[in-house]
Amino acid sequence: MDIRSFKTVSTRPADVRRAWYVVDAEQLVVGRLASKVAAILRGKHKPQYTPHVDTGDYVIVLNARRARFSGNKENDKRYYRYSGYQGGLRSRTVREMRSRRPEHLVRHAVRGMLPKGTLGRQMLKKLKVYADSSHPHQAQQPQILDLSNTNQ
């Protein structure tokens, strides 16, 4: 067989088949959980992965309130937001964020690991994060994805 007969196949958006996965974040380290979830959202676990096409699957993260941080990040790590006005910089610790918006902890970590721009925003829409163990996506028949065997 001649080497010139091989062609690189680039996946088209119409050819992508998406699955739904459920991840239980209870007692998982947020950063390690986020890196695995980001890879699934991007589609890096599939053989037809194409960097410039959204080939990833949907991911439902449950029990975001019970995800943990390593070290002393619970008290030391801060989340910042800025209103654009003078004196408008606000910050919260992980402990404060967990009590007010526990879903934001996981979503923020995953968002930082996705591509920046329109493709990353499109991938982030496939992430569904819930603070507790209930979710409204039973009709999609999600598969359980066990990430607890990763090194913690």
N, CA, C and O atoms as a GROMACS GRO file, in nm:
protein
  608
    1MET      N    1   0.085  -0.117   0.000
    1MET     CA    2   0.000   0.000   0.000
    1MET      C    3   0.090   0.123   0.000
    1MET      O    4   0.186   0.131   0.077
    2ASP      N    5   0.059   0.215  -0.083
    2ASP     CA    6   0.137   0.338  -0.096
    2ASP      C    7   0.102   0.434   0.017
    2ASP      O    8  -0.014   0.445   0.055
    3ILE      N    9   0.201   0.503   0.072
    3ILE     CA   10   0.179   0.593   0.185
    3ILE      C   11   0.091   0.712   0.148
    3ILE      O   12   0.028   0.772   0.234
    4ARG      N   13   0.086   0.744   0.019
    4ARG     CA   14   0.003   0.857  -0.022
    4ARG      C   15  -0.146   0.823  -0.023
    4ARG      O   16  -0.229   0.912  -0.042
    5SER      N   17  -0.182   0.698  -0.003
    5SER     CA   18  -0.324   0.660  -0.004
    5SER      C   19  -0.391   0.682   0.131
    5SER      O   20  -0.514   0.678   0.141
    6PHE      N   21  -0.311   0.706   0.238
    6PHE     CA   22  -0.370   0.732   0.368
    6PHE      C   23  -0.420   0.876   0.376
    6PHE      O   24  -0.351   0.969   0.334
    7LYS      N   25  -0.538   0.893   0.428
    7LYS     CA   26  -0.596   1.026   0.440
    7LYS      C   27  -0.626   1.054   0.586
    7LYS      O   28  -0.672   0.965   0.659
    8THR      N   29  -0.601   1.175   0.630
    8THR     CA   30  -0.638   1.216   0.764
    8THR      C   31  -0.787   1.247   0.765
    8THR      O   32  -0.835   1.328   0.686
    9VAL      N   33  -0.858   1.184   0.855
    9VAL     CA   34  -1.001   1.204   0.864
    9VAL      C   35  -1.028   1.304   0.976
    9VAL      O   36  -0.987   1.283   1.090
   10SER      N   37  -1.097   1.411   0.943
   10SER     CA   38  -1.134   1.512   1.040
   10SER      C   39  -1.284   1.502   1.066
   10SER      O   40  -1.365   1.509   0.974
   11THR      N   41  -1.319   1.485   1.192
   11THR     CA   42  -1.460   1.468   1.229
   11THR      C   43  -1.537   1.596   1.203
   11THR      O   44  -1.491   1.705   1.234
   12ARG      N   45  -1.655   1.580   1.145
   12ARG     CA   46  -1.744   1.694   1.124
   12ARG      C   47  -1.845   1.700   1.237
   12ARG      O   48  -1.876   1.597   1.296
   13PRO      N   49  -1.895   1.818   1.269
   13PRO     CA   50  -1.994   1.830   1.379
   13PRO      C   51  -2.117   1.743   1.358
   13PRO      O   52  -2.177   1.698   1.456
   14ALA      N   53  -2.157   1.719   1.236
   14ALA     CA   54  -2.276   1.638   1.210
   14ALA      C   55  -2.252   1.490   1.241
   14ALA      O   56  -2.348   1.415   1.263
   15ASP      N   57  -2.125   1.445   1.243
   15ASP     CA   58  -2.093   1.304   1.265
   15ASP      C   59  -2.078   1.268   1.412
   15ASP      O   60  -2.060   1.150   1.444
   16VAL      N   61  -2.086   1.366   1.501
   16VAL     CA   62  -2.060   1.341   1.643
   16VAL      C   63  -2.182   1.278   1.709
   16VAL      O   64  -2.294   1.326   1.694
   17ARG      N   65  -2.158   1.169   1.782
   17ARG     CA   66  -2.263   1.104   1.861
   17ARG      C   67  -2.229   1.128   2.008
   17ARG      O   68  -2.119   1.096   2.054
   18ARG      N   69  -2.324   1.185   2.081
   18ARG     CA   70  -2.298   1.225   2.219
   18ARG      C   71  -2.366   1.130   2.318
   18ARG      O   72  -2.479   1.086   2.297
   19ALA      N   73  -2.293   1.101   2.424
   19ALA     CA   74  -2.346   1.019   2.533
   19ALA      C   75  -2.362   1.109   2.656
   19ALA      O   76  -2.313   1.221   2.658
   20TRP      N   77  -2.431   1.058   2.757
   20TRP     CA   78  -2.449   1.130   2.882
   20TRP      C   79  -2.381   1.050   2.992
   20TRP      O   80  -2.397   0.928   3.000
   21TYR      N   81  -2.306   1.118   3.077
   21TYR     CA   82  -2.238   1.053   3.190
   21TYR      C   83  -2.276   1.123   3.319
   21TYR      O   84  -2.300   1.244   3.322
   22VAL      N   85  -2.281   1.045   3.427
   22VAL     CA   86  -2.308   1.098   3.561
   22VAL      C   87  -2.185   1.071   3.647
   22VAL      O   88  -2.134   0.959   3.650
   23VAL      N   89  -2.137   1.175   3.716
   23VAL     CA   90  -2.022   1.164   3.805
   23VAL      C   91  -2.065   1.207   3.944
   23VAL      O   92  -2.126   1.313   3.961
   24ASP      N   93  -2.034   1.125   4.044
   24ASP     CA   94  -2.060   1.161   4.183
   24ASP      C   95  -1.934   1.224   4.239
   24ASP      O   96  -1.831   1.158   4.250
   25ALA      N   97  -1.940   1.352   4.274
   25ALA     CA   98  -1.823   1.427   4.317
   25ALA      C   99  -1.794   1.414   4.466
   25ALA      O  100  -1.703   1.478   4.517
   26GLU      N  101  -1.871   1.332   4.535
   26GLU     CA  102  -1.853   1.322   4.680
   26GLU      C  103  -1.714   1.268   4.713
   26GLU      O  104  -1.673   1.163   4.664
   27GLN      N  105  -1.642   1.343   4.795
   27GLN     CA  106  -1.506   1.311   4.842
   27GLN      C  107  -1.402   1.304   4.730
   27GLN      O  108  -1.297   1.243   4.749
   28LEU      N  109  -1.429   1.365   4.615
   28LEU     CA  110  -1.330   1.374   4.509
   28LEU      C  111  -1.263   1.511   4.515
   28LEU      O  112  -1.328   1.610   4.550
   29VAL      N  113  -1.135   1.517   4.483
   29VAL     CA  114  -1.061   1.643   4.481
   29VAL      C  115  -1.108   1.723   4.358
   29VAL      O  116  -1.113   1.669   4.248
   30VAL      N  117  -1.142   1.848   4.378
   30VAL     CA  118  -1.204   1.929   4.273
   30VAL      C  119  -1.115   1.940   4.150
   30VAL      O  120  -1.165   1.925   4.038
   31GLY      N  121  -0.988   1.965   4.165
   31GLY     CA  122  -0.899   1.981   4.050
   31GLY      C  123  -0.886   1.854   3.968
   31GLY      O  124  -0.888   1.860   3.845
   32ARG      N  125  -0.873   1.741   4.033
   32ARG     CA  126  -0.861   1.614   3.961
   32ARG      C  127  -0.992   1.576   3.894
   32ARG      O  128  -0.992   1.523   3.782
   33LEU      N  129  -1.102   1.602   3.960
   33LEU     CA  130  -1.233   1.580   3.901
   33LEU      C  131  -1.250   1.669   3.778
   33LEU      O  132  -1.297   1.622   3.674
   34ALA      N  133  -1.211   1.795   3.789
   34ALA     CA  134  -1.229   1.890   3.679
   34ALA      C  135  -1.147   1.852   3.557
   34ALA      O  136  -1.194   1.868   3.444
   35SER      N  137  -1.026   1.801   3.576
   35SER     CA  138  -0.944   1.764   3.461
   35SER      C  139  -1.003   1.646   3.386
   35SER      O  140  -0.998   1.642   3.263
   36LYS      N  141  -1.058   1.548   3.458
   36LYS     CA  142  -1.122   1.434   3.393
   36LYS      C  143  -1.250   1.476   3.322
   36LYS      O  144  -1.277   1.432   3.210
   37VAL      N  145  -1.330   1.560   3.386
   37VAL     CA  146  -1.455   1.606   3.326
   37VAL      C  147  -1.427   1.691   3.202
   37VAL      O  148  -1.497   1.679   3.102
   38ALA      N  149  -1.325   1.776   3.208
   38ALA     CA  150  -1.290   1.860   3.093
   38ALA      C  151  -1.247   1.775   2.974
   38ALA      O  152  -1.281   1.808   2.860
   39ALA      N  153  -1.175   1.668   2.999
   39ALA     CA  154  -1.133   1.580   2.890
   39ALA      C  155  -1.254   1.513   2.824
   39ALA      O  156  -1.257   1.495   2.703
   40ILE      N  157  -1.354   1.476   2.904
   40ILE     CA  158  -1.475   1.414   2.849
   40ILE      C  159  -1.557   1.517   2.772
   40ILE      O  160  -1.611   1.486   2.666
   41LEU      N  161  -1.566   1.639   2.825
   41LEU     CA  162  -1.640   1.745   2.754
   41LEU      C  163  -1.574   1.779   2.620
   41LEU      O  164  -1.643   1.811   2.523
   42ARG      N  165  -1.442   1.771   2.614
   42ARG     CA  166  -1.371   1.798   2.489
   42ARG      C  167  -1.379   1.682   2.392
   42ARG      O  168  -1.368   1.702   2.271
   43GLY      N  169  -1.397   1.560   2.443
   43GLY     CA  170  -1.403   1.442   2.357
   43GLY      C  171  -1.270   1.373   2.342
   43GLY      O  172  -1.252   1.294   2.250
   44LYS      N  173  -1.175   1.400   2.431
   44LYS     CA  174  -1.042   1.341   2.420
   44LYS      C  175  -1.040   1.191   2.448
   44LYS      O  176  -0.941   1.124   2.420
   45HIS      N  177  -1.148   1.138   2.502
   45HIS     CA  178  -1.156   0.995   2.530
   45HIS      C  179  -1.204   0.916   2.408
   45HIS      O  180  -1.210   0.793   2.413
   46LYS      N  181  -1.238   0.985   2.300
   46LYS     CA  182  -1.289   0.920   2.180
   46LYS      C  183  -1.181   0.909   2.074
   46LYS      O  184  -1.095   0.996   2.065
   47PRO      N  185  -1.183   0.804   1.994
   47PRO     CA  186  -1.082   0.792   1.888
   47PRO      C  187  -1.100   0.895   1.777
   47PRO      O  188  -1.003   0.926   1.707
   48GLN      N  189  -1.220   0.949   1.759
   48GLN     CA  190  -1.243   1.049   1.654
   48GLN      C  191  -1.225   1.192   1.705
   48GLN      O  192  -1.280   1.285   1.646
   49TYR      N  193  -1.148   1.211   1.813
   49TYR     CA  194  -1.124   1.345   1.870
   49TYR      C  195  -1.061   1.435   1.765
   49TYR      O  196  -0.964   1.398   1.698
   50THR      N  197  -1.117   1.552   1.752
   50THR     CA  198  -1.064   1.655   1.663
   50THR      C  199  -1.058   1.784   1.742
   50THR      O  200  -1.159   1.827   1.797
   51PRO      N  201  -0.940   1.849   1.750
   51PRO     CA  202  -0.925   1.965   1.840
   51PRO      C  203  -1.016   2.083   1.809
   51PRO      O  204  -1.056   2.154   1.900
   52HIS      N  205  -1.049   2.105   1.683
   52HIS     CA  206  -1.127   2.223   1.647
   52HIS      C  207  -1.277   2.195   1.636
   52HIS      O  208  -1.353   2.283   1.595
   53VAL      N  209  -1.322   2.073   1.673
   53VAL     CA  210  -1.463   2.037   1.669
   53VAL      C  211  -1.503   1.988   1.807
   53VAL      O  212  -1.427   1.917   1.874
   54ASP      N  213  -1.622   2.025   1.850
   54ASP     CA  214  -1.673   1.980   1.978
   54ASP      C  215  -1.722   1.836   1.963
   54ASP      O  216  -1.835   1.812   1.920
   55THR      N  217  -1.636   1.739   2.000
   55THR     CA  218  -1.670   1.597   1.988
   55THR      C  219  -1.705   1.535   2.122
   55THR      O  220  -1.723   1.414   2.131
   56GLY      N  221  -1.716   1.616   2.226
   56GLY     CA  222  -1.734   1.565   2.361
   56GLY      C  223  -1.875   1.523   2.395
   56GLY      O  224  -1.968   1.537   2.315
   57ASP      N  225  -1.889   1.470   2.516
   57ASP     CA  226  -2.015   1.419   2.566
   57ASP      C  227  -2.069   1.510   2.676
   57ASP      O  228  -2.000   1.600   2.723
   58TYR      N  229  -2.192   1.484   2.716
   58TYR     CA  230  -2.254   1.557   2.827
   58TYR      C  231  -2.209   1.495   2.959
   58TYR      O  232  -2.194   1.373   2.968
   59VAL      N  233  -2.186   1.579   3.060
   59VAL     CA  234  -2.146   1.531   3.192
   59VAL      C  235  -2.234   1.596   3.297
   59VAL      O  236  -2.252   1.718   3.298
   60ILE      N  237  -2.290   1.513   3.385
   60ILE     CA  238  -2.370   1.559   3.498
   60ILE      C  239  -2.288   1.533   3.623
   60ILE      O  240  -2.252   1.419   3.652
   61VAL      N  241  -2.258   1.638   3.698
   61VAL     CA  242  -2.182   1.624   3.822
   61VAL      C  243  -2.278   1.642   3.939
   61VAL      O  244  -2.344   1.745   3.951
   62LEU      N  245  -2.284   1.540   4.024
   62LEU     CA  246  -2.372   1.542   4.140
   62LEU      C  247  -2.289   1.562   4.267
   62LEU      O  248  -2.169   1.536   4.268
   63ASN      N  249  -2.355   1.607   4.373
   63ASN     CA  250  -2.293   1.626   4.504
   63ASN      C  251  -2.173   1.721   4.498
   63ASN      O  252  -2.069   1.694   4.559
   64ALA      N  253  -2.186   1.831   4.426
   64ALA     CA  254  -2.078   1.929   4.418
   64ALA      C  255  -2.048   1.990   4.554
   64ALA      O  256  -1.936   2.034   4.580
   65ARG      N  257  -2.147   1.992   4.640
   65ARG     CA  258  -2.128   2.046   4.774
   65ARG      C  259  -2.029   1.962   4.856
   65ARG      O  260  -1.964   2.015   4.946
   66ARG      N  261  -2.018   1.833   4.824
   66ARG     CA  262  -1.934   1.742   4.903
   66ARG      C  263  -1.797   1.718   4.839
   66ARG      O  264  -1.718   1.638   4.891
   67ALA      N  265  -1.767   1.785   4.728
   67ALA     CA  266  -1.633   1.773   4.670
   67ALA      C  267  -1.534   1.842   4.762
   67ALA      O  268  -1.568   1.936   4.833
   68ARG      N  269  -1.411   1.794   4.761
   68ARG     CA  270  -1.314   1.849   4.857
   68ARG      C  271  -1.195   1.911   4.785
   68ARG      O  272  -1.173   1.890   4.666
   69PHE      N  273  -1.120   1.987   4.862
   69PHE     CA  274  -0.996   2.049   4.815
   69PHE      C  275  -0.881   1.990   4.894
   69PHE      O  276  -0.897   1.955   5.011
   70SER      N  277  -0.766   1.980   4.831
   70SER     CA  278  -0.649   1.928   4.902
   70SER      C  279  -0.582   2.041   4.979
   70SER      O  280  -0.599   2.159   4.947
   71GLY      N  281  -0.506   2.004   5.078
   71GLY     CA  282  -0.431   2.104   5.155
   71GLY      C  283  -0.523   2.193   5.235
   71GLY      O  284  -0.627   2.150   5.283
   72ASN      N  285  -0.482   2.319   5.249
   72ASN     CA  286  -0.558   2.416   5.328
   72ASN      C  287  -0.634   2.513   5.238
   72ASN      O  288  -0.662   2.627   5.277
   73LYS      N  289  -0.669   2.467   5.116
   73LYS     CA  290  -0.736   2.556   5.021
   73LYS      C  291  -0.875   2.597   5.067
   73LYS      O  292  -0.927   2.699   5.023
   74GLU      N  293  -0.935   2.520   5.153
   74GLU     CA  294  -1.068   2.552   5.204
   74GLU      C  295  -1.070   2.692   5.266
   74GLU      O  296  -1.171   2.763   5.256
   75ASN      N  297  -0.961   2.732   5.329
   75ASN     CA  298  -0.954   2.864   5.393
   75ASN      C  299  -0.868   2.963   5.316
   75ASN      O  300  -0.891   3.083   5.324
   76ASP      N  301  -0.769   2.914   5.242
   76ASP     CA  302  -0.672   3.004   5.177
   76ASP      C  303  -0.711   3.045   5.035
   76ASP      O  304  -0.688   3.160   4.996
   77LYS      N  305  -0.769   2.955   4.958
   77LYS     CA  306  -0.802   2.986   4.818
   77LYS      C  307  -0.917   3.086   4.814
   77LYS      O  308  -1.014   3.074   4.888
   78ARG      N  309  -0.905   3.184   4.724
   78ARG     CA  310  -1.007   3.288   4.712
   78ARG      C  311  -1.054   3.297   4.567
   78ARG      O  312  -0.976   3.281   4.473
   79TYR      N  313  -1.183   3.324   4.551
   79TYR     CA  314  -1.243   3.348   4.420
   79TYR      C  315  -1.273   3.497   4.410
   79TYR      O  316  -1.337   3.554   4.497
   80TYR      N  317  -1.225   3.558   4.301
   80TYR     CA  318  -1.239   3.702   4.284
   80TYR      C  319  -1.337   3.733   4.172
   80TYR      O  320  -1.350   3.658   4.075
   81ARG      N  321  -1.407   3.845   4.189
   81ARG     CA  322  -1.488   3.901   4.081
   81ARG      C  323  -1.479   4.052   4.090
   81ARG      O  324  -1.465   4.108   4.199
   82TYR      N  325  -1.486   4.116   3.975
   82TYR     CA  326  -1.467   4.260   3.970
   82TYR      C  327  -1.581   4.323   3.894
   82TYR      O  328  -1.614   4.280   3.783
   83SER      N  329  -1.642   4.426   3.951
   83SER     CA  330  -1.758   4.490   3.890
   83SER      C  331  -1.719   4.588   3.778
   83SER      O  332  -1.802   4.622   3.694
   84GLY      N  333  -1.596   4.631   3.778
   84GLY     CA  334  -1.553   4.729   3.679
   84GLY      C  335  -1.544   4.869   3.736
   84GLY      O  336  -1.493   4.960   3.670
   85TYR      N  337  -1.592   4.888   3.856
   85TYR     CA  338  -1.588   5.019   3.921
   85TYR      C  339  -1.478   5.021   4.026
   85TYR      O  340  -1.429   4.917   4.071
   86GLN      N  341  -1.439   5.143   4.064
   86GLN     CA  342  -1.338   5.156   4.169
   86GLN      C  343  -1.390   5.094   4.298
   86GLN      O  344  -1.504   5.116   4.337
   87GLY      N  345  -1.305   5.017   4.362
   87GLY     CA  346  -1.344   4.951   4.485
   87GLY      C  347  -1.440   4.836   4.464
   87GLY      O  348  -1.501   4.788   4.559
   88GLY      N  349  -1.454   4.791   4.341
   88GLY     CA  350  -1.552   4.688   4.308
   88GLY      C  351  -1.497   4.547   4.309
   88GLY      O  352  -1.563   4.456   4.259
   89LEU      N  353  -1.376   4.525   4.364
   89LEU     CA  354  -1.320   4.391   4.370
   89LEU      C  355  -1.376   4.317   4.490
   89LEU      O  356  -1.364   4.363   4.603
   90ARG      N  357  -1.438   4.203   4.465
   90ARG     CA  358  -1.496   4.122   4.571
   90ARG      C  359  -1.427   3.987   4.571
   90ARG      O  360  -1.389   3.935   4.466
   91SER      N  361  -1.412   3.929   4.690
   91SER     CA  362  -1.351   3.797   4.697
   91SER      C  363  -1.422   3.714   4.802
   91SER      O  364  -1.476   3.765   4.900
   92ARG      N  365  -1.421   3.583   4.779
   92ARG     CA  366  -1.479   3.487   4.872
   92ARG      C  367  -1.387   3.368   4.884
   92ARG      O  368  -1.317   3.332   4.788
   93THR      N  369  -1.385   3.306   5.000
   93THR     CA  370  -1.307   3.185   5.020
   93THR      C  371  -1.388   3.065   4.970
   93THR      O  372  -1.507   3.077   4.939
   94VAL      N  373  -1.322   2.951   4.964
   94VAL     CA  374  -1.390   2.829   4.922
   94VAL      C  375  -1.504   2.796   5.019
   94VAL      O  376  -1.611   2.752   4.977
   95ARG      N  377  -1.480   2.818   5.146
   95ARG     CA  378  -1.583   2.788   5.246
   95ARG      C  379  -1.708   2.873   5.223
   95ARG      O  380  -1.820   2.821   5.234
   96GLU      N  381  -1.691   3.002   5.191
   96GLU     CA  382  -1.805   3.089   5.164
   96GLU      C  383  -1.876   3.050   5.034
   96GLU      O  384  -1.999   3.051   5.026
   97MET      N  385  -1.797   3.014   4.931
   97MET     CA  386  -1.856   2.973   4.804
   97MET      C  387  -1.935   2.844   4.819
   97MET      O  388  -2.041   2.827   4.758
   98ARG      N  389  -1.884   2.752   4.900
   98ARG     CA  390  -1.953   2.625   4.921
   98ARG      C  391  -2.089   2.646   4.987
   98ARG      O  392  -2.184   2.574   4.957
   99SER      N  393  -2.098   2.742   5.077
   99SER     CA  394  -2.225   2.767   5.143
   99SER      C  395  -2.323   2.842   5.054
   99SER      O  396  -2.444   2.825   5.068
  100ARG      N  397  -2.275   2.926   4.962
  100ARG     CA  398  -2.364   3.006   4.879
  100ARG      C  399  -2.390   2.945   4.741
  100ARG      O  400  -2.505   2.934   4.699
  101ARG      N  401  -2.283   2.906   4.671
  101ARG     CA  402  -2.295   2.854   4.534
  101ARG      C  403  -2.203   2.734   4.516
  101ARG      O  404  -2.098   2.748   4.453
  102PRO      N  405  -2.238   2.617   4.570
  102PRO     CA  406  -2.146   2.503   4.561
  102PRO      C  407  -2.123   2.454   4.417
  102PRO      O  408  -2.019   2.396   4.389
  103GLU      N  409  -2.219   2.476   4.328
  103GLU     CA  410  -2.201   2.433   4.188
  103GLU      C  411  -2.091   2.512   4.120
  103GLU      O  412  -2.024   2.461   4.030
  104HIS      N  413  -2.073   2.636   4.164
  104HIS     CA  414  -1.974   2.724   4.101
  104HIS      C  415  -1.832   2.673   4.120
  104HIS      O  416  -1.746   2.697   4.035
  105LEU      N  417  -1.805   2.603   4.230
  105LEU     CA  418  -1.670   2.552   4.255
  105LEU      C  419  -1.626   2.457   4.144
  105LEU      O  420  -1.516   2.470   4.091
  106VAL      N  421  -1.712   2.363   4.109
  106VAL     CA  422  -1.678   2.266   4.005
  106VAL      C  423  -1.681   2.332   3.868
  106VAL      O  424  -1.591   2.310   3.787
  107ARG      N  425  -1.784   2.411   3.841
  107ARG     CA  426  -1.795   2.476   3.709
  107ARG      C  427  -1.676   2.567   3.681
  107ARG      O  428  -1.625   2.570   3.568
  108HIS      N  429  -1.632   2.641   3.780
  108HIS     CA  430  -1.518   2.732   3.764
  108HIS      C  431  -1.390   2.654   3.734
  108HIS      O  432  -1.310   2.696   3.650
  109ALA      N  433  -1.370   2.543   3.803
  109ALA     CA  434  -1.250   2.462   3.781
  109ALA      C  435  -1.249   2.400   3.642
  109ALA      O  436  -1.146   2.397   3.576
  110VAL      N  437  -1.365   2.350   3.597
  110VAL     CA  438  -1.373   2.289   3.464
  110VAL      C  439  -1.357   2.394   3.356
  110VAL      O  440  -1.289   2.370   3.256
  111ARG      N  441  -1.418   2.511   3.375
  111ARG     CA  442  -1.409   2.617   3.275
  111ARG      C  443  -1.265   2.658   3.249
  111ARG      O  444  -1.228   2.689   3.136
  112GLY      N  445  -1.183   2.659   3.353
  112GLY     CA  446  -1.043   2.695   3.336
  112GLY      C  447  -0.964   2.593   3.257
  112GLY      O  448  -0.855   2.624   3.208
  113MET      N  449  -1.014   2.471   3.244
  113MET     CA  450  -0.943   2.364   3.174
  113MET      C  451  -0.994   2.342   3.032
  113MET      O  452  -0.944   2.254   2.961
  114LEU      N  453  -1.093   2.419   2.990
  114LEU     CA  454  -1.146   2.409   2.855
  114LEU      C  455  -1.084   2.517   2.767
  114LEU      O  456  -1.029   2.614   2.818
  115PRO      N  457  -1.091   2.501   2.634
  115PRO     CA  458  -1.037   2.604   2.545
  115PRO      C  459  -1.108   2.737   2.565
  115PRO      O  460  -1.227   2.741   2.598
  116LYS      N  461  -1.035   2.844   2.545
  116LYS     CA  462  -1.093   2.977   2.558
  116LYS      C  463  -1.158   3.015   2.425
  116LYS      O  464  -1.105   2.981   2.319
  117GLY      N  465  -1.269   3.084   2.430
  117GLY     CA  466  -1.337   3.128   2.308
  117GLY      C  467  -1.469   3.057   2.289
  117GLY      O  468  -1.524   2.999   2.382
  118THR      N  469  -1.521   3.063   2.167
  118THR     CA  470  -1.654   3.010   2.140
  118THR      C  471  -1.660   2.859   2.155
  118THR      O  472  -1.762   2.805   2.199
  119LEU      N  473  -1.554   2.788   2.118
  119LEU     CA  474  -1.554   2.643   2.128
  119LEU      C  475  -1.561   2.600   2.275
  119LEU      O  476  -1.634   2.506   2.308
  120GLY      N  477  -1.487   2.666   2.363
  120GLY     CA  478  -1.490   2.633   2.505
  120GLY      C  479  -1.625   2.664   2.568
  120GLY      O  480  -1.673   2.589   2.652
  121ARG      N  481  -1.686   2.774   2.527
  121ARG     CA  482  -1.819   2.808   2.580
  121ARG      C  483  -1.923   2.706   2.534
  121ARG      O  484  -2.015   2.673   2.609
  122GLN      N  485  -1.908   2.658   2.412
  122GLN     CA  486  -1.999   2.556   2.361
  122GLN      C  487  -1.982   2.425   2.439
  122GLN      O  488  -2.081   2.358   2.467
  123MET      N  489  -1.859   2.390   2.474
  123MET     CA  490  -1.834   2.268   2.551
  123MET      C  491  -1.887   2.281   2.694
  123MET      O  492  -1.937   2.184   2.751
  124LEU      N  493  -1.875   2.401   2.751
  124LEU     CA  494  -1.919   2.422   2.888
  124LEU      C  495  -2.071   2.408   2.903
  124LEU      O  496  -2.120   2.376   3.012
  125LYS      N  497  -2.144   2.431   2.795
  125LYS     CA  498  -2.290   2.416   2.800
  125LYS      C  499  -2.332   2.271   2.820
  125LYS      O  500  -2.444   2.244   2.862
  126LYS      N  501  -2.242   2.177   2.792
  126LYS     CA  502  -2.274   2.035   2.810
  126LYS      C  503  -2.245   1.988   2.952
  126LYS      O  504  -2.265   1.870   2.983
  127LEU      N  505  -2.198   2.076   3.038
  127LEU     CA  506  -2.171   2.042   3.178
  127LEU      C  507  -2.291   2.082   3.263
  127LEU      O  508  -2.334   2.197   3.260
  128LYS      N  509  -2.344   1.987   3.338
  128LYS     CA  510  -2.456   2.012   3.428
  128LYS      C  511  -2.409   1.978   3.569
  128LYS      O  512  -2.373   1.864   3.597
  129VAL      N  513  -2.408   2.078   3.658
  129VAL     CA  514  -2.357   2.060   3.794
  129VAL      C  515  -2.471   2.083   3.893
  129VAL      O  516  -2.544   2.181   3.883
  130TYR      N  517  -2.483   1.991   3.989
  130TYR     CA  518  -2.587   2.000   4.091
  130TYR      C  519  -2.524   1.982   4.228
  130TYR      O  520  -2.434   1.900   4.245
  131ALA      N  521  -2.573   2.058   4.326
  131ALA     CA  522  -2.517   2.055   4.460
  131ALA      C  523  -2.550   1.926   4.533
  131ALA      O  524  -2.472   1.880   4.616
  132ASP      N  525  -2.664   1.866   4.502
  132ASP     CA  526  -2.708   1.746   4.571
  132ASP      C  527  -2.710   1.627   4.475
  132ASP      O  528  -2.657   1.635   4.364
  133SER      N  529  -2.772   1.518   4.518
  133SER     CA  530  -2.767   1.395   4.439
  133SER      C  531  -2.884   1.378   4.343
  133SER      O  532  -2.897   1.272   4.281
  134SER      N  533  -2.969   1.477   4.328
  134SER     CA  534  -3.081   1.464   4.235
  134SER      C  535  -3.057   1.550   4.112
  134SER      O  536  -2.996   1.657   4.120
  135HIS      N  537  -3.108   1.502   3.996
  135HIS     CA  538  -3.093   1.578   3.872
  135HIS      C  539  -3.213   1.548   3.781
  135HIS      O  540  -3.274   1.442   3.794
  136PRO      N  541  -3.247   1.639   3.690
  136PRO     CA  542  -3.365   1.621   3.604
  136PRO      C  543  -3.334   1.556   3.469
  136PRO      O  544  -3.411   1.572   3.375
  137HIS      N  545  -3.223   1.482   3.458
  137HIS     CA  546  -3.180   1.429   3.328
  137HIS      C  547  -3.195   1.278   3.318
  137HIS      O  548  -3.118   1.213   3.247
  138GLN      N  549  -3.293   1.219   3.388
  138GLN     CA  550  -3.312   1.074   3.384
  138GLN      C  551  -3.356   1.027   3.245
  138GLN      O  552  -3.329   0.913   3.208
  139ALA      N  553  -3.424   1.111   3.170
  139ALA     CA  554  -3.472   1.072   3.038
  139ALA      C  555  -3.358   1.046   2.940
  139ALA      O  556  -3.376   0.973   2.843
  140GLN      N  557  -3.242   1.106   2.965
  140GLN     CA  558  -3.127   1.086   2.876
  140GLN      C  559  -3.054   0.955   2.906
  140GLN      O  560  -2.961   0.920   2.833
  141GLN      N  561  -3.093   0.884   3.009
  141GLN     CA  562  -3.033   0.757   3.050
  141GLN      C  563  -2.880   0.768   3.062
  141GLN      O  564  -2.807   0.700   2.990
  142PRO      N  565  -2.833   0.852   3.154
  142PRO     CA  566  -2.688   0.870   3.167
  142PRO      C  567  -2.619   0.747   3.224
  142PRO      O  568  -2.675   0.676   3.308
  143GLN      N  569  -2.496   0.724   3.178
  143GLN     CA  570  -2.414   0.615   3.229
  143GLN      C  571  -2.336   0.665   3.349
  143GLN      O  572  -2.294   0.781   3.352
  144ILE      N  573  -2.315   0.578   3.447
  144ILE     CA  574  -2.238   0.617   3.565
  144ILE      C  575  -2.090   0.609   3.532
  144ILE      O  576  -2.042   0.508   3.481
  145LEU      N  577  -2.019   0.716   3.560
  145LEU     CA  578  -1.876   0.724   3.534
  145LEU      C  579  -1.805   0.730   3.669
  145LEU      O  580  -1.823   0.825   3.745
  146ASP      N  581  -1.724   0.629   3.699
  146ASP     CA  582  -1.657   0.620   3.828
  146ASP      C  583  -1.519   0.683   3.818
  146ASP      O  584  -1.430   0.629   3.753
  147LEU      N  585  -1.500   0.798   3.884
  147LEU     CA  586  -1.370   0.865   3.885
  147LEU      C  587  -1.302   0.852   4.021
  147LEU      O  588  -1.198   0.914   4.044
  148SER      N  589  -1.358   0.772   4.110
  148SER     CA  590  -1.303   0.762   4.246
  148SER      C  591  -1.176   0.680   4.251
  148SER      O  592  -1.106   0.683   4.352
  149ASN      N  593  -1.142   0.605   4.143
  149ASN     CA  594  -1.022   0.525   4.147
  149ASN      C  595  -0.896   0.602   4.107
  149ASN      O  596  -0.787   0.544   4.105
  150THR      N  597  -0.910   0.730   4.075
  150THR     CA  598  -0.792   0.811   4.044
  150THR      C  599  -0.718   0.844   4.172
  150THR      O  600  -0.777   0.842   4.280
  151ASN      N  601  -0.590   0.873   4.160
  151ASN     CA  602  -0.511   0.904   4.279
  151ASN      C  603  -0.560   1.031   4.346
  151ASN      O  604  -0.585   1.132   4.281
  152GLN      N  605  -0.574   1.023   4.478
  152GLN     CA  606  -0.621   1.140   4.549
  152GLN      C  607  -0.512   1.189   4.635
  152GLN      O  608  -0.530   1.289   4.705
   0.00000   0.00000   0.00000
